[in-house]
Amino acid sequence: MSSAAREVSDRFATPLANRPSSFRLALVLCTMLLIWSVNYIVGKITLRHLDAFTLVSFRFQVAAVVALTIYATRRKHTPLRARDLWPFIYLGFFGIFINQGCFTVGLSFTTSEHSVVIISLAPIFVLLLACALKLEKITIAKIMGMAISIAGVLILEAEHGSSLHSPLLLGDVITFGGITGFAFYTVLGKRVAEAYDAVSMTTFNIVVAAILFLPLAVRQERHLSWHAVGWVGWAGLLYMAGLSSTAAYMMFYWILRYMDASRVVVMNYCQPVIVILLSIPLLGERPTWNLIAGSALVLLGVYLAERVAKRRGGVAGSPALGD
């Protein structure tokens, strides 16, 4: 999630006597994974009732209300420090406005299967940015991991013939833009993440995104036929805003208080499998051999690159954002 996930986990480490049971931790982790996996399916269904710009702009207006309500009613929360206002502005911009904006728009042009595989590449982009900023060193193992992942993407895009003529290429490229925003969020968010609790960090990022999306939401509302959306569209919007954008992120940061980030990162490898399996009966999508082979190579490449980063305590050894 954040480049400081491991540091956050150590900083807020709780004495063993006060730790939740292993069963409870596993239950919350599985719930979070399921919420984020189902989000791809819900997103595709909701896009049948709302256009991408309306969905993403309304999603974060609702998410801001939910997050602020939780923040205000919680006994302990970290107030926003004036010096952190600018960091939260650019973190909200990269981490949510760009990342989630591109995810939603990209999903409207591609399949849930392609989307989840491409988003699995996020740690690779984090590693590339960290290397560019000299926070990580390029090694042969990292280069091999990146090359394997790129090969997986090329196989994925060749699913319908030439990669350059794939009908899903536009959506996949837009989704790539989203994980680029996530990479900046991860690398730049270290200092702020160390100083704020889970609820406060999530709330401030969402509020910034809601403000950035507000002009778009106002514009889209003027052209929206409220009755034509139907209950399925509104239910999907509420799911994505309340559960995926708010509750799941708060669960994630809570889990990091008790589990090492390298253990939580396992969900990166489970999510594509879950989404692909769900997309078959719920969306009618059919996995192809290109999808299976490309997915396997992408995940293998990410694993190899992350394994090296974890050994060195690098920024790439942290979980990716859920959507």
C-alpha positions as CSV (number, residue, x, y, z in Angstrom):
1,M,0.0,0.0,0.0
2,S,2.3,2.8,1.2
3,S,6.1,2.8,0.8
4,A,6.2,3.1,4.6
5,A,3.9,0.0,5.2
6,R,6.7,-1.9,6.9
7,E,7.7,1.2,9.0
8,V,4.1,1.9,9.9
9,S,3.7,-1.7,11.1
10,D,6.8,-1.4,13.3
11,R,5.9,2.0,14.6
12,F,2.5,1.0,15.8
13,A,3.4,-2.5,16.8
14,T,1.1,-3.7,19.6
15,P,2.3,-5.9,22.5
16,L,1.6,-9.6,22.0
17,A,-0.9,-9.7,24.9
18,N,-3.1,-7.1,23.1
19,R,-2.9,-8.6,19.6
20,P,-6.1,-9.9,18.1
21,S,-6.3,-13.7,17.5
22,S,-4.8,-15.2,14.4
23,F,-8.4,-16.1,13.4
24,R,-9.6,-12.5,13.6
25,L,-6.6,-11.2,11.7
26,A,-7.1,-13.8,8.9
27,L,-10.9,-13.0,8.8
28,V,-10.3,-9.3,8.4
29,L,-7.6,-9.9,5.8
30,C,-9.8,-12.2,3.8
31,T,-12.7,-9.8,4.1
32,M,-10.5,-7.0,2.7
33,L,-9.3,-9.1,-0.1
34,L,-12.8,-10.1,-1.0
35,I,-14.1,-6.5,-1.0
36,W,-11.3,-5.4,-3.3
37,S,-11.7,-8.4,-5.6
38,V,-15.5,-8.0,-5.9
39,N,-14.9,-4.3,-6.6
40,Y,-13.8,-5.1,-10.1
41,I,-17.0,-7.0,-10.8
42,V,-19.2,-4.4,-9.2
43,G,-17.3,-1.7,-11.2
44,K,-18.1,-3.4,-14.5
45,I,-21.7,-3.8,-13.6
46,T,-22.1,-0.3,-12.3
47,L,-20.6,1.1,-15.5
48,R,-23.6,-0.3,-17.4
49,H,-25.7,2.2,-15.5
50,L,-23.4,5.1,-14.9
51,D,-20.7,6.5,-17.2
52,A,-17.1,6.4,-15.9
53,F,-16.8,10.1,-15.1
54,T,-20.0,10.2,-13.2
55,L,-19.2,7.0,-11.3
56,V,-15.7,8.1,-10.2
57,S,-16.7,11.7,-9.3
58,F,-19.8,10.7,-7.3
59,R,-17.9,7.7,-5.7
60,F,-15.6,10.0,-3.9
61,Q,-18.2,12.5,-2.8
62,V,-20.0,9.7,-1.1
63,A,-16.7,8.2,0.2
64,A,-15.7,11.5,1.8
65,V,-19.0,11.7,3.7
66,V,-18.5,8.1,5.0
67,A,-14.8,8.7,5.9
68,L,-15.5,12.0,7.7
69,T,-18.4,10.4,9.6
70,I,-16.1,7.6,10.8
71,Y,-13.3,10.1,11.6
72,A,-15.6,12.4,13.6
73,T,-17.2,9.7,15.6
74,R,-13.9,7.9,16.4
75,R,-12.5,8.5,19.9
76,K,-8.9,8.7,18.8
77,H,-7.8,10.3,15.6
78,T,-4.9,12.4,14.4
79,P,-5.7,16.0,13.6
80,L,-4.3,17.4,10.3
81,R,-1.1,19.4,10.8
82,A,-0.8,22.5,8.8
83,R,2.6,21.5,7.5
84,D,1.1,18.3,6.0
85,L,-1.6,20.1,4.0
86,W,0.4,20.2,0.8
87,P,1.7,16.6,1.1
88,F,-1.9,15.4,1.5
89,I,-2.9,17.4,-1.6
90,Y,-0.4,15.7,-3.8
91,L,-0.9,12.3,-2.2
92,G,-4.7,12.6,-2.7
93,F,-4.0,13.7,-6.3
94,F,-1.7,10.8,-7.2
95,G,-3.1,8.1,-4.9
96,I,-6.8,8.6,-5.6
97,F,-7.5,11.2,-8.2
98,I,-5.1,9.8,-10.8
99,N,-5.0,6.2,-9.6
100,Q,-8.7,5.6,-9.0
101,G,-9.8,8.0,-11.9
102,C,-7.7,6.0,-14.4
103,F,-8.9,2.7,-12.8
104,T,-12.6,3.6,-13.4
105,V,-12.2,5.1,-16.8
106,G,-9.8,2.2,-17.9
107,L,-12.3,-0.4,-16.6
108,S,-15.0,1.0,-18.9
109,F,-12.8,0.2,-21.9
110,T,-11.3,-3.2,-20.8
111,T,-12.3,-6.3,-19.0
112,S,-12.0,-6.9,-15.2
113,E,-9.5,-9.7,-16.0
114,H,-7.1,-7.4,-17.9
115,S,-7.6,-4.6,-15.3
116,V,-6.6,-6.7,-12.3
117,V,-3.6,-8.2,-14.0
118,I,-2.3,-4.8,-15.0
119,I,-2.9,-3.4,-11.6
120,S,-0.8,-6.3,-10.2
121,L,2.1,-4.6,-11.9
122,A,2.0,-1.7,-9.4
123,P,5.0,-2.9,-7.3
124,I,7.1,-2.9,-10.5
125,F,6.2,0.7,-11.2
126,V,7.0,1.6,-7.5
127,L,10.4,-0.1,-7.9
128,L,11.1,1.8,-11.2
129,L,10.3,5.2,-9.5
130,A,12.3,4.3,-6.4
131,C,15.3,3.4,-8.6
132,A,14.9,6.7,-10.5
133,L,14.9,8.6,-7.2
134,K,17.9,6.5,-6.1
135,L,15.9,5.0,-3.2
136,E,16.6,1.5,-4.7
137,K,19.5,0.0,-6.6
138,I,19.0,-1.7,-9.9
139,T,20.1,-5.4,-9.8
140,I,20.1,-8.2,-12.2
141,A,17.3,-10.0,-10.3
142,K,15.1,-6.8,-10.4
143,I,15.7,-6.4,-14.2
144,M,14.8,-10.0,-14.7
145,G,11.6,-9.6,-12.8
146,M,10.6,-6.5,-14.7
147,A,11.4,-8.2,-18.1
148,I,9.3,-11.2,-17.2
149,S,6.4,-9.0,-16.2
150,I,6.7,-6.9,-19.4
151,A,6.7,-10.2,-21.4
152,G,3.5,-11.2,-19.6
153,V,1.8,-7.9,-20.6
154,L,2.8,-8.3,-24.2
155,I,1.3,-11.8,-24.2
156,L,-1.8,-10.4,-22.6
157,E,-2.2,-7.7,-25.2
158,A,-1.7,-10.2,-28.0
159,E,-4.9,-11.9,-26.9
160,H,-6.8,-10.6,-29.9
161,G,-3.9,-10.7,-32.4
162,S,-1.5,-7.8,-32.8
163,S,-0.9,-6.0,-29.4
164,L,-1.2,-2.6,-31.1
165,H,-4.7,-3.5,-32.5
166,S,-6.1,-5.0,-29.4
167,P,-9.7,-3.7,-28.7
168,L,-8.7,-3.5,-25.0
169,L,-5.5,-1.6,-25.5
170,L,-7.0,1.9,-24.7
171,G,-8.5,0.7,-21.4
172,D,-5.3,-1.1,-20.5
173,V,-3.1,2.0,-21.3
174,I,-5.4,4.2,-19.1
175,T,-5.1,1.6,-16.3
176,F,-1.4,1.8,-16.6
177,G,-1.7,5.5,-16.0
178,G,-3.4,4.8,-12.8
179,I,-0.7,2.6,-11.4
180,T,1.8,5.3,-12.3
181,G,-0.1,7.6,-9.9
182,F,0.0,4.8,-7.3
183,A,3.8,4.6,-7.6
184,F,4.2,8.3,-6.9
185,Y,1.8,8.0,-3.9
186,T,3.7,5.1,-2.5
187,V,7.1,6.6,-2.8
188,L,6.2,10.1,-1.7
189,G,3.8,9.1,1.2
190,K,6.5,7.7,3.6
191,R,6.8,10.6,5.9
192,V,3.1,11.4,6.2
193,A,2.1,7.7,6.7
194,E,4.4,7.5,9.7
195,A,2.7,10.3,11.5
196,Y,-1.0,9.4,11.0
197,D,-3.3,6.6,12.1
198,A,-5.3,4.5,9.6
199,V,-8.6,6.4,9.8
200,S,-7.0,9.8,9.6
201,M,-4.7,8.9,6.7
202,T,-7.6,7.4,4.7
203,T,-9.9,10.3,5.5
204,F,-7.6,13.1,4.5
205,N,-6.7,11.4,1.2
206,I,-10.3,10.8,0.3
207,V,-11.4,14.4,1.2
208,V,-8.7,15.8,-1.0
209,A,-9.8,13.5,-3.9
210,A,-13.4,14.5,-3.3
211,I,-12.5,18.2,-3.6
212,L,-10.6,17.5,-6.8
213,F,-13.5,15.5,-8.3
214,L,-16.1,18.1,-7.2
215,P,-16.1,20.2,-10.3
216,L,-16.5,17.1,-12.4
217,A,-19.3,15.8,-10.2
218,V,-21.2,19.1,-10.5
219,R,-20.8,19.0,-14.3
220,Q,-22.0,15.4,-14.5
221,E,-24.9,15.9,-12.2
222,R,-26.4,18.5,-14.7
223,H,-26.6,15.9,-17.4
224,L,-27.6,12.9,-15.2
225,S,-31.0,11.3,-15.4
226,W,-31.3,10.1,-11.7
227,H,-34.3,7.8,-12.3
228,A,-32.6,6.1,-15.3
229,V,-29.7,4.9,-13.2
230,G,-31.7,2.3,-11.2
231,W,-31.1,0.7,-7.9
232,V,-28.3,-1.5,-9.3
233,G,-26.3,1.5,-10.4
234,W,-26.7,3.3,-7.0
235,A,-26.0,0.1,-5.1
236,G,-22.8,-0.3,-7.0
237,L,-21.8,3.3,-6.4
238,L,-22.4,2.8,-2.6
239,Y,-20.4,-0.4,-2.6
240,M,-17.4,1.2,-4.3
241,A,-17.6,4.3,-2.1
242,G,-18.3,2.8,1.3
243,L,-16.7,-0.5,1.2
244,S,-13.9,-0.5,-1.4
245,S,-12.7,3.2,-1.0
246,T,-13.2,3.5,2.8
247,A,-13.7,0.4,4.9
248,A,-11.2,-1.8,3.1
249,Y,-8.4,0.8,3.3
250,M,-9.1,1.2,7.0
251,M,-9.0,-2.5,7.5
252,F,-5.7,-2.6,5.6
253,Y,-4.0,-0.1,7.9
254,W,-5.4,-1.8,11.0
255,I,-4.0,-5.1,9.9
256,L,-0.5,-3.5,9.4
257,R,-0.5,-2.8,13.2
258,Y,-0.3,-6.5,13.8
259,M,1.1,-8.1,10.7
260,D,4.3,-7.5,8.7
261,A,3.7,-5.9,5.3
262,S,5.5,-8.8,3.6
263,R,2.8,-11.2,4.8
264,V,-0.1,-8.9,3.8
265,V,1.5,-8.6,0.3
266,V,0.4,-12.2,-0.4
267,M,-3.0,-10.8,-1.4
268,N,-1.4,-9.3,-4.5
269,Y,-1.1,-12.8,-5.9
270,C,-4.5,-14.0,-4.8
271,Q,-6.6,-11.1,-6.2
272,P,-6.1,-11.8,-10.0
273,V,-7.2,-15.4,-9.5
274,I,-10.3,-14.4,-7.5
275,V,-11.3,-11.7,-10.0
276,I,-10.9,-14.1,-13.0
277,L,-12.9,-16.8,-11.3
278,L,-15.7,-14.3,-10.4
279,S,-15.8,-12.7,-13.8
280,I,-16.7,-15.9,-15.5
281,P,-20.2,-16.5,-14.0
282,L,-21.0,-12.8,-13.1
283,L,-19.8,-11.0,-16.1
284,G,-19.6,-13.7,-18.8
285,E,-15.9,-13.0,-19.4
286,R,-13.9,-16.0,-20.6
287,P,-10.2,-16.4,-19.7
288,T,-8.0,-17.2,-22.7
289,W,-4.7,-19.0,-22.8
290,N,-3.0,-15.6,-23.4
291,L,-4.7,-14.2,-20.3
292,I,-3.6,-17.2,-18.2
293,A,0.0,-17.2,-19.5
294,G,0.3,-13.4,-19.3
295,S,-1.1,-13.3,-15.8
296,A,1.3,-16.0,-14.7
297,L,4.3,-14.2,-16.1
298,V,3.2,-10.8,-14.6
299,L,2.8,-12.3,-11.2
300,L,6.1,-14.2,-11.4
301,G,8.0,-11.1,-12.5
302,V,6.4,-9.1,-9.6
303,Y,7.3,-11.8,-7.1
304,L,10.9,-11.9,-8.2
305,A,11.3,-8.1,-8.1
306,E,9.5,-7.9,-4.7
307,R,11.5,-10.7,-3.2
308,V,14.7,-8.8,-3.8
309,A,13.2,-5.6,-2.5
310,K,12.0,-7.3,0.7
311,R,15.4,-8.7,1.4
312,R,16.9,-5.2,1.2
313,G,14.0,-3.6,3.0
314,G,13.1,-1.6,-0.1
315,V,9.9,0.2,-1.0
316,A,8.7,-2.3,-3.5
317,G,8.2,-4.9,-0.8
318,S,4.8,-3.4,0.2
319,P,1.3,-4.2,-0.9
320,A,-0.4,-2.6,-3.8
321,L,-3.5,-0.4,-3.5
322,G,-6.8,-2.0,-3.7
323,D,-9.3,-0.4,-6.1
